[in-house]
Amino acid sequence: REKVECNFCCPPPEGYRKALRAMKLAEKFSLPVVTLIDTAGAYPGIGSEERGVAEAIANNLREMSRLKVPIIVTVVGEGGSGGALGIGVGDRMAMFEHAYYSVISPEGCAGILWKTGEKAQEAAEAMKVTAKSCKELDVIDEIIPEPPGGAHRNPAGASANLERFILRSLRELNRYPIEDLLENRYRRWRRMGKHIRLQPEPAREATS
């Protein structure tokens, strides 16, 4: 019942606006911002769209990119779509070992591309949603190990690993002047992903 009342952890636009108010308050008092992401995405209902969920997420992206305090982001479970991005801009980003981060769930992707959820495993491999893949693509900075059996089997152990990552990141980020912090944040997002440039093949001469 609680999951239904909370839209299965899919925030409405008001949730993103409230998060931004809290982050602005942290900036006012020179406090670091730590966000924990575990959502399949922003709530996709008609009311959510009417109240401007896209605008709320976009505004958060802009404001977080220039927030003048350290920001640490961790995906602790699901990191889905714009719902994750809305609180996901930071100076350091990590994922729990078994978390995922993607524009869409593997099942949703499989349903669009192959019209069946049975291809979810194939979709997940193609989308590179795992923590390992995100680290290789420079989307995240670190993978936080989980206790044997996963974080849900030992929440205290997983929390201790998360705490160590946060404290270490804060020590590193506090060394930078604000101007350098903002510049490094910008550059971090610019270097995400791996790209190749394809050259067109030379035109073949027609043979008689």
C-alpha positions, 0 to 999 in steps of 0.5 A: 500500500505504501508503494502505491501511495508513493507512486512506486518511488516515482517523484512528481514535479513537486518532489523535485522542487522540494529537493531543489529548495533543500539544496538551495538551503544547503548552499546558503549555509555552505553545507555539502549536498548528498543525494541517494537515487533509487527510482524507476523515473519521474511519475509519468501521470497526466497530472504530473505532466500538467504540473510541469515535471519536465520543467522541474527536472530541467531546472534542477539540472541547471541549478545543480550544475552551478550550486556553490557547494560540493555535491555527492551523488550515489545510485543505491538501487534503480537509477531510471531516466530523468527521474534519476537525473533530476537529483543526479548532477554532482562532483562525485558520483558512485553506484552500488555494485548491483545498482543500475543507471539507464534512460529506461528499464531493460523491460521497457527498452525490450518492449519498444524495440522487440515488442516483448519483455523477454528480450530484457537481458539482451536490452540490458547488455546493449544499454550498458546499465550496470555499475561496471559499464557506467564506470568504464564509460566515465558516467560514474567515478566509483563502484561501492561494493555491497556485502555478500548477497546484496545491500538488502541482506546487510543494510548496515554493511552497505551503509558503512561502505557508502559512508566511507565513500561520502566522507572520502569524497568530501575530504577531496572536494573541500580542498578546491576553491568554489571556482575550481569546483564548478569548473571541474563539475562542468568538465566531468559531465563533458567527458562522459561516455566513449565516442568514435568518429566514423569516416564515410567510405570513399565512393566506389567508381562504377564499373562497366 
